């Protein structure tokens, strides 16, 4: 099996500078957007968990345990009506 030398690969990338730059830029943009969506989802989930527990604890009528602590389960429920 004949291997292609690295010099050929580098010359090919240099000869197609625009295509190479657009490919690298496209991949970077996809990674950036994906990371941003993951960070947004994680922050939204953490915020909803904290605020839901605080609101439920402040409301009257929440069952209390033997130690006087509110009996709550932290669950994220999000309804989006399109």
PDB file of N, CA, C and O in Angstrom:
ATOM      1  N   UNK A   1       0.834  -1.174   0.000  1.00  0.00           N
ATOM      2  CA  UNK A   1       0.000   0.000   0.000  1.00  0.00           C
ATOM      3  C   UNK A   1       0.885   1.246   0.000  1.00  0.00           C
ATOM      4  O   UNK A   1       1.802   1.372   0.812  1.00  0.00           O
ATOM      5  N   UNK A   2       0.600   2.148  -0.908  1.00  0.00           N
ATOM      6  CA  UNK A   2       1.407   3.363  -1.020  1.00  0.00           C
ATOM      7  C   UNK A   2       0.782   4.476  -0.179  1.00  0.00           C
ATOM      8  O   UNK A   2      -0.415   4.745  -0.281  1.00  0.00           O
ATOM      9  N   UNK A   3       1.592   5.110   0.639  1.00  0.00           N
ATOM     10  CA  UNK A   3       1.096   6.170   1.512  1.00  0.00           C
ATOM     11  C   UNK A   3       1.309   7.522   0.860  1.00  0.00           C
ATOM     12  O   UNK A   3       2.285   7.731   0.140  1.00  0.00           O
ATOM     13  N   UNK A   4       0.384   8.439   1.119  1.00  0.00           N
ATOM     14  CA  UNK A   4       0.490   9.794   0.573  1.00  0.00           C
ATOM     15  C   UNK A   4       1.355  10.622   1.529  1.00  0.00           C
ATOM     16  O   UNK A   4       1.095  10.646   2.732  1.00  0.00           O
ATOM     17  N   UNK A   5       2.368  11.293   1.008  1.00  0.00           N
ATOM     18  CA  UNK A   5       3.238  12.085   1.891  1.00  0.00           C
ATOM     19  C   UNK A   5       2.499  13.314   2.446  1.00  0.00           C
ATOM     20  O   UNK A   5       1.600  13.865   1.811  1.00  0.00           O
ATOM     21  N   UNK A   6       2.909  13.712   3.639  1.00  0.00           N
ATOM     22  CA  UNK A   6       2.290  14.876   4.292  1.00  0.00           C
ATOM     23  C   UNK A   6       2.474  16.147   3.485  1.00  0.00           C
ATOM     24  O   UNK A   6       1.620  17.032   3.523  1.00  0.00           O
ATOM     25  N   UNK A   7       3.562  16.249   2.763  1.00  0.00           N
ATOM     26  CA  UNK A   7       3.786  17.459   1.969  1.00  0.00           C
ATOM     27  C   UNK A   7       2.686  17.626   0.918  1.00  0.00           C
ATOM     28  O   UNK A   7       2.292  18.751   0.612  1.00  0.00           O
ATOM     29  N   UNK A   8       2.194  16.531   0.371  1.00  0.00           N
ATOM     30  CA  UNK A   8       1.098  16.595  -0.600  1.00  0.00           C
ATOM     31  C   UNK A   8      -0.186  17.100   0.065  1.00  0.00           C
ATOM     32  O   UNK A   8      -0.917  17.912  -0.502  1.00  0.00           O
ATOM     33  N   UNK A   9      -0.441  16.609   1.263  1.00  0.00           N
ATOM     34  CA  UNK A   9      -1.641  17.035   2.001  1.00  0.00           C
ATOM     35  C   UNK A   9      -1.578  18.530   2.289  1.00  0.00           C
ATOM     36  O   UNK A   9      -2.552  19.246   2.058  1.00  0.00           O
ATOM     37  N   UNK A  10      -0.436  19.008   2.793  1.00  0.00           N
ATOM     38  CA  UNK A  10      -0.296  20.435   3.129  1.00  0.00           C
ATOM     39  C   UNK A  10      -0.392  21.316   1.881  1.00  0.00           C
ATOM     40  O   UNK A  10      -0.997  22.388   1.915  1.00  0.00           O
ATOM     41  N   UNK A  11       0.208  20.856   0.783  1.00  0.00           N
ATOM     42  CA  UNK A  11       0.105  21.632  -0.470  1.00  0.00           C
ATOM     43  C   UNK A  11      -1.332  21.702  -0.958  1.00  0.00           C
ATOM     44  O   UNK A  11      -1.770  22.737  -1.460  1.00  0.00           O
ATOM     45  N   UNK A  12      -2.063  20.616  -0.813  1.00  0.00           N
ATOM     46  CA  UNK A  12      -3.459  20.589  -1.235  1.00  0.00           C
ATOM     47  C   UNK A  12      -4.307  21.535  -0.381  1.00  0.00           C
ATOM     48  O   UNK A  12      -5.156  22.255  -0.906  1.00  0.00           O
ATOM     49  N   UNK A  13      -4.077  21.532   0.927  1.00  0.00           N
ATOM     50  CA  UNK A  13      -4.803  22.446   1.813  1.00  0.00           C
ATOM     51  C   UNK A  13      -4.464  23.900   1.488  1.00  0.00           C
ATOM     52  O   UNK A  13      -5.344  24.761   1.510  1.00  0.00           O
ATOM     53  N   UNK A  14      -3.211  24.175   1.191  1.00  0.00           N
ATOM     54  CA  UNK A  14      -2.793  25.542   0.879  1.00  0.00           C
ATOM     55  C   UNK A  14      -3.365  26.001  -0.465  1.00  0.00           C
ATOM     56  O   UNK A  14      -3.713  27.170  -0.631  1.00  0.00           O
ATOM     57  N   UNK A  15      -3.457  25.079  -1.415  1.00  0.00           N
ATOM     58  CA  UNK A  15      -3.991  25.423  -2.736  1.00  0.00           C
ATOM     59  C   UNK A  15      -5.493  25.697  -2.658  1.00  0.00           C
ATOM     60  O   UNK A  15      -6.026  26.477  -3.448  1.00  0.00           O
ATOM     61  N   UNK A  16      -6.159  25.071  -1.727  1.00  0.00           N
ATOM     62  CA  UNK A  16      -7.607  25.277  -1.545  1.00  0.00           C
ATOM     63  C   UNK A  16      -7.857  26.027  -0.240  1.00  0.00           C
ATOM     64  O   UNK A  16      -8.589  25.552   0.628  1.00  0.00           O
ATOM     65  N   UNK A  17      -7.245  27.197  -0.108  1.00  0.00           N
ATOM     66  CA  UNK A  17      -7.313  27.981   1.128  1.00  0.00           C
ATOM     67  C   UNK A  17      -8.741  28.341   1.512  1.00  0.00           C
ATOM     68  O   UNK A  17      -9.116  28.204   2.676  1.00  0.00           O
ATOM     69  N   UNK A  18      -9.535  28.793   0.567  1.00  0.00           N
ATOM     70  CA  UNK A  18     -10.896  29.224   0.860  1.00  0.00           C
ATOM     71  C   UNK A  18     -11.744  28.048   1.348  1.00  0.00           C
ATOM     72  O   UNK A  18     -12.454  28.166   2.346  1.00  0.00           O
ATOM     73  N   UNK A  19     -11.672  26.932   0.657  1.00  0.00           N
ATOM     74  CA  UNK A  19     -12.435  25.754   1.050  1.00  0.00           C
ATOM     75  C   UNK A  19     -12.001  25.260   2.425  1.00  0.00           C
ATOM     76  O   UNK A  19     -12.833  24.885   3.251  1.00  0.00           O
ATOM     77  N   UNK A  20     -10.692  25.261   2.664  1.00  0.00           N
ATOM     78  CA  UNK A  20     -10.171  24.829   3.962  1.00  0.00           C
ATOM     79  C   UNK A  20     -10.644  25.757   5.071  1.00  0.00           C
ATOM     80  O   UNK A  20     -11.083  25.296   6.124  1.00  0.00           O
ATOM     81  N   UNK A  21     -10.556  27.069   4.837  1.00  0.00           N
ATOM     82  CA  UNK A  21     -10.969  28.040   5.854  1.00  0.00           C
ATOM     83  C   UNK A  21     -12.472  27.945   6.134  1.00  0.00           C
ATOM     84  O   UNK A  21     -12.892  28.018   7.289  1.00  0.00           O
ATOM     85  N   UNK A  22     -13.275  27.783   5.091  1.00  0.00           N
ATOM     86  CA  UNK A  22     -14.719  27.656   5.295  1.00  0.00           C
ATOM     87  C   UNK A  22     -15.071  26.368   6.044  1.00  0.00           C
ATOM     88  O   UNK A  22     -15.984  26.366   6.870  1.00  0.00           O
ATOM     89  N   UNK A  23     -14.367  25.292   5.768  1.00  0.00           N
ATOM     90  CA  UNK A  23     -14.615  24.034   6.467  1.00  0.00           C
ATOM     91  C   UNK A  23     -14.255  24.153   7.939  1.00  0.00           C
ATOM     92  O   UNK A  23     -15.026  23.743   8.805  1.00  0.00           O
ATOM     93  N   UNK A  24     -13.095  24.709   8.221  1.00  0.00           N
ATOM     94  CA  UNK A  24     -12.669  24.892   9.615  1.00  0.00           C
ATOM     95  C   UNK A  24     -13.615  25.845  10.339  1.00  0.00           C
ATOM     96  O   UNK A  24     -13.987  25.599  11.487  1.00  0.00           O
ATOM     97  N   UNK A  25     -14.003  26.929   9.677  1.00  0.00           N
ATOM     98  CA  UNK A  25     -14.943  27.872  10.281  1.00  0.00           C
ATOM     99  C   UNK A  25     -16.306  27.246  10.541  1.00  0.00           C
ATOM    100  O   UNK A  25     -16.916  27.501  11.580  1.00  0.00           O
ATOM    101  N   UNK A  26     -16.785  26.437   9.621  1.00  0.00           N
ATOM    102  CA  UNK A  26     -18.071  25.762   9.805  1.00  0.00           C
ATOM    103  C   UNK A  26     -18.059  24.797  10.969  1.00  0.00           C
ATOM    104  O   UNK A  26     -19.002  24.757  11.759  1.00  0.00           O
ATOM    105  N   UNK A  27     -17.003  24.024  11.079  1.00  0.00           N
ATOM    106  CA  UNK A  27     -16.884  23.083  12.193  1.00  0.00           C
ATOM    107  C   UNK A  27     -16.799  23.842  13.517  1.00  0.00           C
ATOM    108  O   UNK A  27     -17.423  23.445  14.501  1.00  0.00           O
ATOM    109  N   UNK A  28     -16.030  24.933  13.545  1.00  0.00           N
ATOM    110  CA  UNK A  28     -15.915  25.732  14.764  1.00  0.00           C
ATOM    111  C   UNK A  28     -17.254  26.348  15.150  1.00  0.00           C
ATOM    112  O   UNK A  28     -17.587  26.403  16.333  1.00  0.00           O
ATOM    113  N   UNK A  29     -18.016  26.806  14.182  1.00  0.00           N
ATOM    114  CA  UNK A  29     -19.320  27.391  14.456  1.00  0.00           C
ATOM    115  C   UNK A  29     -20.288  26.353  15.018  1.00  0.00           C
ATOM    116  O   UNK A  29     -21.040  26.651  15.946  1.00  0.00           O
ATOM    117  N   UNK A  30     -20.278  25.161  14.477  1.00  0.00           N
ATOM    118  CA  UNK A  30     -21.148  24.092  14.980  1.00  0.00           C
ATOM    119  C   UNK A  30     -20.781  23.738  16.419  1.00  0.00           C
ATOM    120  O   UNK A  30     -21.665  23.573  17.259  1.00  0.00           O
ATOM    121  N   UNK A  31     -19.510  23.623  16.706  1.00  0.00           N
ATOM    122  CA  UNK A  31     -19.065  23.307  18.067  1.00  0.00           C
ATOM    123  C   UNK A  31     -19.458  24.436  19.019  1.00  0.00           C
ATOM    124  O   UNK A  31     -19.909  24.172  20.134  1.00  0.00           O
ATOM    125  N   UNK A  32     -19.294  25.686  18.595  1.00  0.00           N
ATOM    126  CA  UNK A  32     -19.642  26.833  19.433  1.00  0.00           C
ATOM    127  C   UNK A  32     -21.139  26.856  19.743  1.00  0.00           C
ATOM    128  O   UNK A  32     -21.527  27.065  20.892  1.00  0.00           O
ATOM    129  N   UNK A  33     -21.971  26.646  18.746  1.00  0.00           N
ATOM    130  CA  UNK A  33     -23.427  26.658  18.951  1.00  0.00           C
ATOM    131  C   UNK A  33     -23.848  25.493  19.835  1.00  0.00           C
ATOM    132  O   UNK A  33     -24.682  25.667  20.725  1.00  0.00           O
ATOM    133  N   UNK A  34     -23.293  24.317  19.610  1.00  0.00           N
ATOM    134  CA  UNK A  34     -23.634  23.152  20.422  1.00  0.00           C
ATOM    135  C   UNK A  34     -23.245  23.373  21.881  1.00  0.00           C
ATOM    136  O   UNK A  34     -24.022  23.063  22.784  1.00  0.00           O
ATOM    137  N   UNK A  35     -22.047  23.907  22.117  1.00  0.00           N
ATOM    138  CA  UNK A  35     -21.623  24.189  23.495  1.00  0.00           C
ATOM    139  C   UNK A  35     -22.512  25.248  24.129  1.00  0.00           C
ATOM    140  O   UNK A  35     -22.850  25.143  25.308  1.00  0.00           O
ATOM    141  N   UNK A  36     -22.896  26.261  23.369  1.00  0.00           N
ATOM    142  CA  UNK A  36     -23.776  27.303  23.895  1.00  0.00           C
ATOM    143  C   UNK A  36     -25.139  26.764  24.281  1.00  0.00           C
ATOM    144  O   UNK A  36     -25.683  27.146  25.317  1.00  0.00           O
ATOM    145  N   UNK A  37     -25.698  25.889  23.471  1.00  0.00           N
ATOM    146  CA  UNK A  37     -27.002  25.294  23.786  1.00  0.00           C
ATOM    147  C   UNK A  37     -26.904  24.423  25.032  1.00  0.00           C
ATOM    148  O   UNK A  37     -27.804  24.446  25.871  1.00  0.00           O
ATOM    149  N   UNK A  38     -25.840  23.665  25.162  1.00  0.00           N
ATOM    150  CA  UNK A  38     -25.656  22.839  26.359  1.00  0.00           C
ATOM    151  C   UNK A  38     -25.514  23.695  27.606  1.00  0.00           C
ATOM    152  O   UNK A  38     -26.076  23.361  28.649  1.00  0.00           O
ATOM    153  N   UNK A  39     -24.768  24.801  27.518  1.00  0.00           N
ATOM    154  CA  UNK A  39     -24.612  25.692  28.668  1.00  0.00           C
ATOM    155  C   UNK A  39     -25.934  26.344  29.035  1.00  0.00           C
ATOM    156  O   UNK A  39     -26.255  26.474  30.216  1.00  0.00           O
ATOM    157  N   UNK A  40     -26.701  26.753  28.036  1.00  0.00           N
ATOM    158  CA  UNK A  40     -28.005  27.358  28.281  1.00  0.00           C
ATOM    159  C   UNK A  40     -28.955  26.373  28.944  1.00  0.00           C
ATOM    160  O   UNK A  40     -29.661  26.734  29.886  1.00  0.00           O
ATOM    161  N   UNK A  41     -28.982  25.148  28.470  1.00  0.00           N
ATOM    162  CA  UNK A  41     -29.853  24.132  29.054  1.00  0.00           C
ATOM    163  C   UNK A  41     -29.462  23.827  30.496  1.00  0.00           C
ATOM    164  O   UNK A  41     -30.324  23.677  31.361  1.00  0.00           O
ATOM    165  N   UNK A  42     -28.183  23.738  30.745  1.00  0.00           N
ATOM    166  CA  UNK A  42     -27.713  23.445  32.113  1.00  0.00           C
ATOM    167  C   UNK A  42     -28.060  24.585  33.067  1.00  0.00           C
ATOM    168  O   UNK A  42     -28.502  24.337  34.189  1.00  0.00           O
ATOM    169  N   UNK A  43     -27.869  25.811  32.642  1.00  0.00           N
ATOM    170  CA  UNK A  43     -28.201  26.962  33.478  1.00  0.00           C
ATOM    171  C   UNK A  43     -29.684  27.079  33.724  1.00  0.00           C
ATOM    172  O   UNK A  43     -30.106  27.388  34.839  1.00  0.00           O
ATOM    173  N   UNK A  44     -30.487  26.835  32.698  1.00  0.00           N
ATOM    174  CA  UNK A  44     -31.941  26.888  32.840  1.00  0.00           C
ATOM    175  C   UNK A  44     -32.432  25.808  33.796  1.00  0.00           C
ATOM    176  O   UNK A  44     -33.302  26.064  34.628  1.00  0.00           O
ATOM    177  N   UNK A  45     -31.892  24.632  33.684  1.00  0.00           N
ATOM    178  CA  UNK A  45     -32.275  23.540  34.577  1.00  0.00           C
ATOM    179  C   UNK A  45     -31.920  23.865  36.026  1.00  0.00           C
ATOM    180  O   UNK A  45     -32.736  23.652  36.924  1.00  0.00           O
ATOM    181  N   UNK A  46     -30.719  24.374  36.260  1.00  0.00           N
ATOM    182  CA  UNK A  46     -30.304  24.719  37.623  1.00  0.00           C
ATOM    183  C   UNK A  46     -31.174  25.832  38.195  1.00  0.00           C
ATOM    184  O   UNK A  46     -31.544  25.788  39.369  1.00  0.00           O
ATOM    185  N   UNK A  47     -31.503  26.828  37.377  1.00  0.00           N
ATOM    186  CA  UNK A  47     -32.339  27.929  37.834  1.00  0.00           C
ATOM    187  C   UNK A  47     -33.745  27.455  38.170  1.00  0.00           C
ATOM    188  O   UNK A  47     -34.301  27.846  39.196  1.00  0.00           O
ATOM    189  N   UNK A  48     -34.321  26.623  37.322  1.00  0.00           N
ATOM    190  CA  UNK A  48     -35.670  26.120  37.580  1.00  0.00           C
ATOM    191  C   UNK A  48     -35.731  25.274  38.838  1.00  0.00           C
ATOM    192  O   UNK A  48     -36.702  25.358  39.590  1.00  0.00           O
ATOM    193  N   UNK A  49     -34.722  24.466  39.079  1.00  0.00           N
ATOM    194  CA  UNK A  49     -34.706  23.628  40.276  1.00  0.00           C
ATOM    195  C   UNK A  49     -34.646  24.494  41.526  1.00  0.00           C
ATOM    196  O   UNK A  49     -35.386  24.251  42.479  1.00  0.00           O
ATOM    197  N   UNK A  50     -33.776  25.501  41.537  1.00  0.00           N
ATOM    198  CA  UNK A  50     -33.637  26.361  42.714  1.00  0.00           C
ATOM    199  C   UNK A  50     -34.887  27.193  42.968  1.00  0.00           C
ATOM    200  O   UNK A  50     -35.368  27.253  44.099  1.00  0.00           O
ATOM    201  N   UNK A  51     -35.414  27.830  41.939  1.00  0.00           N
ATOM    202  CA  UNK A  51     -36.557  28.716  42.146  1.00  0.00           C
ATOM    203  C   UNK A  51     -37.824  27.943  42.449  1.00  0.00           C
ATOM    204  O   UNK A  51     -38.653  28.418  43.226  1.00  0.00           O
ATOM    205  N   UNK A  52     -38.006  26.760  41.861  1.00  0.00           N
ATOM    206  CA  UNK A  52     -39.204  25.969  42.133  1.00  0.00           C
ATOM    207  C   UNK A  52     -39.249  25.551  43.597  1.00  0.00           C
ATOM    208  O   UNK A  52     -40.300  25.627  44.234  1.00  0.00           O
ATOM    209  N   UNK A  53     -38.120  25.111  44.130  1.00  0.00           N
ATOM    210  CA  UNK A  53     -38.088  24.690  45.529  1.00  0.00           C
ATOM    211  C   UNK A  53     -38.340  25.879  46.452  1.00  0.00           C
ATOM    212  O   UNK A  53     -39.035  25.734  47.457  1.00  0.00           O
ATOM    213  N   UNK A  54     -37.795  27.044  46.135  1.00  0.00           N
ATOM    214  CA  UNK A  54     -37.992  28.226  46.975  1.00  0.00           C
ATOM    215  C   UNK A  54     -39.450  28.669  46.967  1.00  0.00           C
ATOM    216  O   UNK A  54     -39.999  29.024  48.010  1.00  0.00           O
ATOM    217  N   UNK A  55     -40.070  28.649  45.808  1.00  0.00           N
ATOM    218  CA  UNK A  55     -41.475  29.069  45.704  1.00  0.00           C
ATOM    219  C   UNK A  55     -42.373  28.093  46.444  1.00  0.00           C
ATOM    220  O   UNK A  55     -43.272  28.508  47.176  1.00  0.00           O
ATOM    221  N   UNK A  56     -42.139  26.804  46.261  1.00  0.00           N
ATOM    222  CA  UNK A  56     -42.973  25.814  46.929  1.00  0.00           C
ATOM    223  C   UNK A  56     -42.813  25.866  48.436  1.00  0.00           C
ATOM    224  O   UNK A  56     -43.781  25.657  49.167  1.00  0.00           O
ATOM    225  N   UNK A  57     -41.611  26.140  48.909  1.00  0.00           N
ATOM    226  CA  UNK A  57     -41.363  26.201  50.341  1.00  0.00           C
ATOM    227  C   UNK A  57     -42.061  27.405  50.961  1.00  0.00           C
ATOM    228  O   UNK A  57     -42.487  27.344  52.114  1.00  0.00           O
ATOM    229  N   UNK A  58     -42.182  28.487  50.218  1.00  0.00           N
ATOM    230  CA  UNK A  58     -42.799  29.702  50.729  1.00  0.00           C
ATOM    231  C   UNK A  58     -44.323  29.592  50.775  1.00  0.00           C
ATOM    232  O   UNK A  58     -44.967  30.269  51.575  1.00  0.00           O
ATOM    233  N   UNK A  59     -44.900  28.751  49.931  1.00  0.00           N
ATOM    234  CA  UNK A  59     -46.354  28.620  49.892  1.00  0.00           C
ATOM    235  C   UNK A  59     -46.866  27.903  51.135  1.00  0.00           C
ATOM    236  O   UNK A  59     -46.190  27.043  51.701  1.00  0.00           O
ATOM    237  N   UNK A  60     -48.069  28.275  51.544  1.00  0.00           N
ATOM    238  CA  UNK A  60     -48.678  27.572  52.675  1.00  0.00           C
ATOM    239  C   UNK A  60     -49.330  26.292  52.168  1.00  0.00           C
ATOM    240  O   UNK A  60     -49.632  26.172  50.981  1.00  0.00           O
ATOM    241  N   UNK A  61     -49.540  25.364  53.043  1.00  0.00           N
ATOM    242  CA  UNK A  61     -50.178  24.121  52.654  1.00  0.00           C
ATOM    243  C   UNK A  61     -49.207  23.047  52.229  1.00  0.00           C
ATOM    244  O   UNK A  61     -49.630  21.976  51.793  1.00  0.00           O
ATOM    245  N   UNK A  62     -47.916  23.301  52.343  1.00  0.00           N
ATOM    246  CA  UNK A  62     -46.927  22.282  52.012  1.00  0.00           C
ATOM    247  C   UNK A  62     -46.754  21.385  53.228  1.00  0.00           C
ATOM    248  O   UNK A  62     -46.588  21.873  54.346  1.00  0.00           O
ATOM    249  N   UNK A  63     -46.792  20.087  53.013  1.00  0.00           N
ATOM    250  CA  UNK A  63     -46.655  19.136  54.116  1.00  0.00           C
ATOM    251  C   UNK A  63     -45.287  19.282  54.760  1.00  0.00           C
ATOM    252  O   UNK A  63     -44.282  19.486  54.079  1.00  0.00           O
ATOM    253  N   UNK A  64     -45.263  19.175  56.075  1.00  0.00           N
ATOM    254  CA  UNK A  64     -44.014  19.295  56.835  1.00  0.00           C
ATOM    255  C   UNK A  64     -43.655  17.946  57.445  1.00  0.00           C
ATOM    256  O   UNK A  64     -44.529  17.173  57.837  1.00  0.00           O
ATOM    257  N   UNK A  65     -42.379  17.684  57.515  1.00  0.00           N
ATOM    258  CA  UNK A  65     -41.901  16.446  58.121  1.00  0.00           C
ATOM    259  C   UNK A  65     -41.788  16.575  59.623  1.00  0.00           C
ATOM    260  O   UNK A  65     -42.215  17.572  60.206  1.00  0.00           O
ATOM    261  N   UNK A  66     -41.203  15.552  60.256  1.00  0.00           N
ATOM    262  CA  UNK A  66     -41.064  15.531  61.710  1.00  0.00           C
ATOM    263  C   UNK A  66     -40.151  16.655  62.202  1.00  0.00           C
ATOM    264  O   UNK A  66     -40.346  17.172  63.303  1.00  0.00           O
ATOM    265  N   UNK A  67     -39.177  17.030  61.412  1.00  0.00           N
ATOM    266  CA  UNK A  67     -38.234  18.077  61.806  1.00  0.00           C
ATOM    267  C   UNK A  67     -38.725  19.469  61.441  1.00  0.00           C
ATOM    268  O   UNK A  67     -38.037  20.452  61.718  1.00  0.00           O
ATOM    269  N   UNK A  68     -39.890  19.575  60.830  1.00  0.00           N
ATOM    270  CA  UNK A  68     -40.426  20.872  60.430  1.00  0.00           C
ATOM    271  C   UNK A  68     -40.004  21.310  59.042  1.00  0.00           C
ATOM    272  O   UNK A  68     -40.379  22.393  58.591  1.00  0.00           O
ATOM    273  N   UNK A  69     -39.234  20.489  58.366  1.00  0.00           N
ATOM    274  CA  UNK A  69     -38.807  20.818  57.009  1.00  0.00           C
ATOM    275  C   UNK A  69     -39.907  20.465  56.024  1.00  0.00           C
ATOM    276  O   UNK A  69     -40.648  19.503  56.226  1.00  0.00           O
ATOM    277  N   UNK A  70     -40.009  21.240  54.966  1.00  0.00           N
ATOM    278  CA  UNK A  70     -41.016  20.982  53.939  1.00  0.00           C
ATOM    279  C   UNK A  70     -40.681  19.701  53.188  1.00  0.00           C
ATOM    280  O   UNK A  70     -39.522  19.455  52.854  1.00  0.00           O
ATOM    281  N   UNK A  71     -41.689  18.893  52.927  1.00  0.00           N
ATOM    282  CA  UNK A  71     -41.496  17.649  52.179  1.00  0.00           C
ATOM    283  C   UNK A  71     -41.691  17.947  50.702  1.00  0.00           C
ATOM    284  O   UNK A  71     -42.819  17.997  50.212  1.00  0.00           O
ATOM    285  N   UNK A  72     -40.589  18.143  50.001  1.00  0.00           N
ATOM    286  CA  UNK A  72     -40.610  18.506  48.587  1.00  0.00           C
ATOM    287  C   UNK A  72     -39.708  17.577  47.801  1.00  0.00           C
ATOM    288  O   UNK A  72     -38.740  17.035  48.334  1.00  0.00           O
ATOM    289  N   UNK A  73     -40.027  17.401  46.549  1.00  0.00           N
ATOM    290  CA  UNK A  73     -39.110  16.724  45.643  1.00  0.00           C
ATOM    291  C   UNK A  73     -38.748  17.727  44.551  1.00  0.00           C
ATOM    292  O   UNK A  73     -39.625  18.385  43.992  1.00  0.00           O
ATOM    293  N   UNK A  74     -37.491  17.837  44.256  1.00  0.00           N
ATOM    294  CA  UNK A  74     -37.027  18.792  43.248  1.00  0.00           C
ATOM    295  C   UNK A  74     -37.117  18.156  41.876  1.00  0.00           C
ATOM    296  O   UNK A  74     -36.300  17.313  41.507  1.00  0.00           O
ATOM    297  N   UNK A  75     -38.118  18.574  41.132  1.00  0.00           N
ATOM    298  CA  UNK A  75     -38.312  18.059  39.786  1.00  0.00           C
ATOM    299  C   UNK A  75     -38.453  19.227  38.828  1.00  0.00           C
ATOM    300  O   UNK A  75     -39.052  20.249  39.164  1.00  0.00           O
ATOM    301  N   UNK A  76     -37.910  19.075  37.659  1.00  0.00           N
ATOM    302  CA  UNK A  76     -38.021  20.115  36.644  1.00  0.00           C
ATOM    303  C   UNK A  76     -39.192  19.759  35.735  1.00  0.00           C
ATOM    304  O   UNK A  76     -39.187  18.719  35.076  1.00  0.00           O
ATOM    305  N   UNK A  77     -40.182  20.623  35.708  1.00  0.00           N
ATOM    306  CA  UNK A  77     -41.327  20.446  34.823  1.00  0.00           C
ATOM    307  C   UNK A  77     -41.454  21.735  34.025  1.00  0.00           C
ATOM    308  O   UNK A  77     -41.658  22.806  34.596  1.00  0.00           O
ATOM    309  N   UNK A  78     -41.337  21.634  32.730  1.00  0.00           N
ATOM    310  CA  UNK A  78     -41.383  22.805  31.876  1.00  0.00           C
ATOM    311  C   UNK A  78     -42.356  22.531  30.735  1.00  0.00           C
ATOM    312  O   UNK A  78     -42.166  21.594  29.960  1.00  0.00           O
ATOM    313  N   UNK A  79     -43.395  23.350  30.635  1.00  0.00           N
ATOM    314  CA  UNK A  79     -44.372  23.213  29.578  1.00  0.00           C
ATOM    315  C   UNK A  79     -44.200  24.368  28.620  1.00  0.00           C
ATOM    316  O   UNK A  79     -44.307  25.528  29.017  1.00  0.00           O
ATOM    317  N   UNK A  80     -43.937  24.067  27.373  1.00  0.00           N
ATOM    318  CA  UNK A  80     -43.782  25.100  26.356  1.00  0.00           C
ATOM    319  C   UNK A  80     -44.891  24.898  25.350  1.00  0.00           C
ATOM    320  O   UNK A  80     -44.974  23.854  24.703  1.00  0.00           O
ATOM    321  N   UNK A  81     -45.733  25.885  25.220  1.00  0.00           N
ATOM    322  CA  UNK A  81     -46.850  25.831  24.291  1.00  0.00           C
ATOM    323  C   UNK A  81     -46.447  26.533  23.003  1.00  0.00           C
ATOM    324  O   UNK A  81     -46.221  27.743  22.999  1.00  0.00           O
ATOM    325  N   UNK A  82     -46.358  25.796  21.931  1.00  0.00           N
ATOM    326  CA  UNK A  82     -45.954  26.404  20.670  1.00  0.00           C
ATOM    327  C   UNK A  82     -47.163  26.921  19.958  1.00  0.00           C
ATOM    328  O   UNK A  82     -47.045  27.477  18.865  1.00  0.00           O
TER     329      UNK A  82
END
